[in-house]
Amino acid sequence: MRPYRDCIIGFDSAWTDKPGAPGAICAILVDRRGARHFVTPRMATFRQALAFIDETGAQAERCLVALDQPTIVPNASGMRPAERVAASLVSWLGGGVQPANRGKLGMFDDAAPLWPFLKALDAVEDPEGARRARSGRFLIEVFPALAVASLEAGFLGRRLGPRYNPARRKTFRMDDWTRLVAALATYGARDGIDGLAGFVAELATPSAPRKADQDRLDAALCAIIGLEWLLGPRERSIMIGDLASGYIVAPAAPQARQRLEEAAARYGVPVDGRPARPASTA
């Protein structure tokens, strides 16, 4: 019998596979009593991420990889339908959504490193099935920028989304960084994630966070999104889109859910596996 019941991997892949600009990966391990243990984020290329997933995931009966990168990209150009819906909320928060399409060389073209990574990962991409399963390796696509406003109410409002990427010096706000790190600490304390407090304290220390710090923060957010999806109440999360045109899983506070469902109706995009409801004509 494996020592853990569940392993939730958070992987911020950075979309490409440049050795000088790796992504970051971490994990939350859940034992058979429900106790949660945080494995601190580390920088990782796709190859290193596979090794981490194999080693860490092997300790649990069920493993869910929450990947911050589009995994189903059939469109040659433009945005996927799920991204149009996500953009409606992210734009209101003051941010933007990078479109995923096969024209993005190095990211989603036939030679992009994502595809051999997914093949080697050999995970079942069935978000709802992952919740029902007791064992196996599963994959979901997540988007931290869509999730943060539902994890911290102070970020949920017009142009209130956090600007926490230190590589964007003109828009980075240290106060947003501090508030987001504090929100992560609050979530960890609420859900009893052992070891998360130490990582949060490390993030709170730098007076000038680096891009690598943000990547590791995003990896932790990916893991928390995956934890919410796998073990939290279903109504606290949302799945936008489908397994044909692409989808995104995220936590969804009531106000965020309402905006996303309204946008889904406008664009004709499924939500939570249900066909899009007709847009109101009132």
C-alpha positions in Angstrom: 0.0 0.0 0.0 1.3 3.4 -0.9 1.9 5.9 2.0 -0.4 8.6 0.5 -3.9 8.6 -0.8 -3.5 11.6 -3.1 -0.7 13.6 -4.7 -1.6 16.9 -6.3 1.2 18.3 -8.5 1.3 22.0 -9.4 3.4 22.7 -12.5 3.9 26.2 -14.0 5.6 25.0 -17.2 6.6 28.5 -18.6 5.1 27.0 -21.9 8.5 26.6 -23.6 11.5 24.4 -22.6 14.4 26.8 -22.4 17.1 25.6 -19.9 17.8 29.2 -18.8 14.1 29.9 -18.2 12.5 26.8 -16.6 9.2 26.6 -15.0 8.5 25.5 -11.4 6.9 22.5 -9.8 5.6 21.4 -6.4 3.2 19.0 -4.7 0.7 18.5 -2.0 0.6 15.0 -0.6 -2.6 13.9 1.3 -2.2 10.9 3.6 -4.9 8.4 4.5 -6.1 10.4 7.5 -6.5 13.5 5.3 -3.4 15.4 6.5 -1.8 17.5 3.8 1.9 17.9 3.3 3.5 20.5 1.1 6.5 19.7 -1.1 8.3 23.1 -1.7 8.4 24.4 -5.3 11.6 24.0 -7.3 12.6 25.1 -10.8 12.1 22.5 -13.4 12.3 21.9 -17.2 9.8 19.5 -18.8 12.3 16.6 -18.3 12.9 17.5 -14.7 9.1 17.9 -14.1 8.5 14.3 -15.4 11.1 13.0 -13.0 9.5 14.9 -10.1 6.1 13.6 -11.0 7.3 10.0 -11.3 9.1 10.1 -8.0 6.5 12.1 -6.0 3.4 10.8 -7.6 4.5 7.2 -7.0 3.9 7.7 -3.3 0.2 8.1 -3.8 -2.7 6.0 -5.1 -4.2 8.9 -7.1 -2.1 11.6 -8.7 -3.4 14.8 -10.3 -1.2 17.1 -12.3 -2.5 20.7 -12.4 -0.6 22.2 -15.4 -0.5 26.0 -16.1 -0.4 25.5 -19.8 -3.1 24.8 -22.4 -3.2 21.0 -23.1 -5.8 20.8 -25.8 -5.1 23.2 -28.7 -6.9 22.2 -31.9 -7.2 25.8 -33.3 -4.8 27.1 -35.9 -5.0 30.7 -34.8 -6.8 33.0 -32.4 -8.2 32.0 -29.0 -9.8 28.8 -27.9 -13.4 29.3 -26.8 -12.6 28.7 -23.1 -10.0 31.5 -23.3 -12.6 33.9 -24.6 -14.7 33.2 -21.5 -11.7 33.4 -19.1 -10.6 36.7 -20.8 -14.0 38.3 -19.9 -13.2 38.0 -16.2 -9.4 38.5 -16.4 -9.9 41.7 -18.5 -12.4 43.0 -16.0 -9.8 42.4 -13.3 -7.3 44.4 -15.3 -5.2 41.6 -16.8 -4.9 39.7 -20.1 -5.0 36.2 -21.5 -2.3 34.9 -23.9 -4.1 33.0 -26.7 -3.1 29.4 -27.3 -3.1 28.2 -30.9 -1.0 26.0 -33.2 0.6 29.1 -34.7 2.6 29.7 -31.5 6.0 28.3 -32.5 7.8 26.6 -29.6 4.6 26.5 -27.6 1.9 24.6 -29.5 3.2 23.8 -33.0 3.8 20.2 -33.9 7.4 20.4 -32.7 6.6 22.1 -29.3 8.1 20.4 -26.2 4.6 20.2 -24.6 3.5 17.3 -26.8 6.3 14.8 -25.9 5.9 15.8 -22.3 2.2 15.0 -22.3 2.9 11.7 -24.1 5.5 10.7 -21.5 3.3 11.9 -18.7 0.6 9.3 -19.8 -2.1 10.9 -17.7 -5.8 10.6 -18.2 -7.3 14.0 -19.1 -10.7 13.8 -17.6 -11.3 16.4 -14.9 -14.6 15.0 -13.6 -13.3 11.4 -13.8 -10.3 12.4 -11.6 -12.7 13.5 -8.9 -14.5 10.1 -9.0 -11.4 7.9 -9.3 -9.6 6.2 -6.4 -6.3 5.6 -8.3 -4.5 6.6 -11.4 -2.7 9.5 -12.9 -4.8 12.5 -14.1 -4.2 15.8 -15.8 -6.1 19.1 -15.7 -5.3 22.5 -17.2 -5.4 25.4 -14.8 -4.8 29.2 -15.0 -3.6 30.9 -11.8 -4.5 34.4 -13.1 -8.1 33.3 -13.4 -8.1 31.8 -9.9 -6.5 34.4 -7.7 -9.6 36.6 -7.4 -11.6 33.6 -6.1 -8.9 32.7 -3.6 -8.6 36.3 -2.3 -11.8 38.4 -2.2 -9.8 41.7 -2.2 -8.7 41.0 -5.8 -12.2 40.4 -7.1 -13.3 43.7 -8.6 -12.9 45.9 -11.6 -9.2 46.4 -12.2 -8.4 44.9 -8.8 -6.5 41.8 -10.0 -3.0 41.5 -8.6 0.0 42.7 -10.6 2.6 40.3 -9.1 5.0 39.5 -12.0 8.3 41.2 -11.0 9.6 40.8 -14.6 7.1 43.4 -15.6 8.6 46.3 -13.8 6.2 49.0 -15.1 3.1 47.2 -13.7 4.5 45.1 -10.8 3.0 46.2 -7.4 4.8 45.1 -4.2 1.6 45.5 -2.3 -0.1 43.0 -4.5 2.7 40.6 -4.1 2.5 40.9 -0.3 -1.3 40.5 -0.3 -1.2 37.5 -2.6 1.5 35.8 -0.4 -0.6 36.5 2.7 -3.7 35.0 1.0 -1.6 31.9 0.3 -0.7 31.7 4.0 -4.4 32.1 5.0 -5.4 29.3 2.6 -2.7 27.0 3.9 -3.7 27.6 7.5 -7.4 27.1 6.8 -6.8 23.8 4.9 -4.0 22.6 7.3 -1.3 22.2 4.6 1.8 21.3 6.6 4.9 23.0 5.2 3.2 25.7 3.2 3.9 28.3 6.0 7.6 28.0 5.6 7.5 28.5 1.9 5.2 31.5 2.3 7.6 33.0 4.8 10.4 32.6 2.3 8.3 34.4 -0.4 7.5 37.2 2.0 11.2 37.9 2.8 12.6 39.4 -0.4 12.2 43.2 -0.7 12.5 42.7 -4.5 11.0 39.3 -5.6 12.6 37.7 -8.7 10.8 36.1 -11.7 11.8 32.7 -10.2 9.9 33.6 -7.0 6.8 34.3 -9.1 7.2 31.0 -11.0 7.3 29.1 -7.7 4.4 31.0 -6.3 2.4 30.1 -9.5 3.3 26.5 -9.0 1.9 26.6 -5.5 -1.2 28.2 -6.8 -1.6 25.4 -9.4 -1.3 22.8 -6.7 -4.0 24.6 -4.6 -6.3 24.9 -7.6 -5.8 21.1 -8.1 -6.5 20.4 -4.5 -9.7 22.5 -4.6 -10.8 20.6 -7.7 -10.0 17.1 -6.4 -11.1 17.3 -2.8 -13.1 20.6 -2.3 -16.8 21.0 -2.8 -17.6 20.8 -6.5 -19.6 24.0 -6.5 -16.4 25.9 -5.4 -14.7 25.2 -8.8 -15.7 25.7 -12.4 -14.7 23.9 -15.6 -15.0 26.2 -18.7 -15.0 24.6 -22.1 -14.7 20.9 -23.0 -12.3 18.2 -24.0 -12.7 18.8 -27.7 -11.9 22.6 -28.0 -10.0 23.0 -24.8 -11.0 23.8 -21.2 -9.8 25.6 -18.0 -10.4 24.5 -14.4 -10.4 27.2 -11.7 -11.9 28.0 -8.3 -14.9 30.2 -8.7 -16.3 32.5 -6.0 -20.0 33.4 -6.7 -19.4 36.7 -8.4 -16.6 35.2 -10.6 -18.8 32.3 -11.5 -21.7 34.6 -12.5 -19.4 36.6 -14.8 -17.9 33.5 -16.3 -21.3 31.8 -16.9 -22.7 35.0 -18.5 -19.6 35.1 -20.9 -20.0 31.4 -21.6 -23.6 32.0 -22.7 -22.5 34.8 -25.0 -19.8 32.7 -26.6 -21.7 29.4 -26.6 -19.2 27.6 -24.4 -20.0 24.7 -22.1 -19.6 25.2 -18.3 -19.2 22.2 -15.9 -20.0 19.8 -18.7 -23.4 21.4 -19.5 -24.2 23.0 -22.9 -24.0 26.7 -22.8 -27.3 28.3 -21.6 -28.8 30.8 -24.0 -27.8 34.4 -23.4 -30.5 36.5 -21.8 -32.4 38.8 -24.1 -34.1 40.8 -21.4 
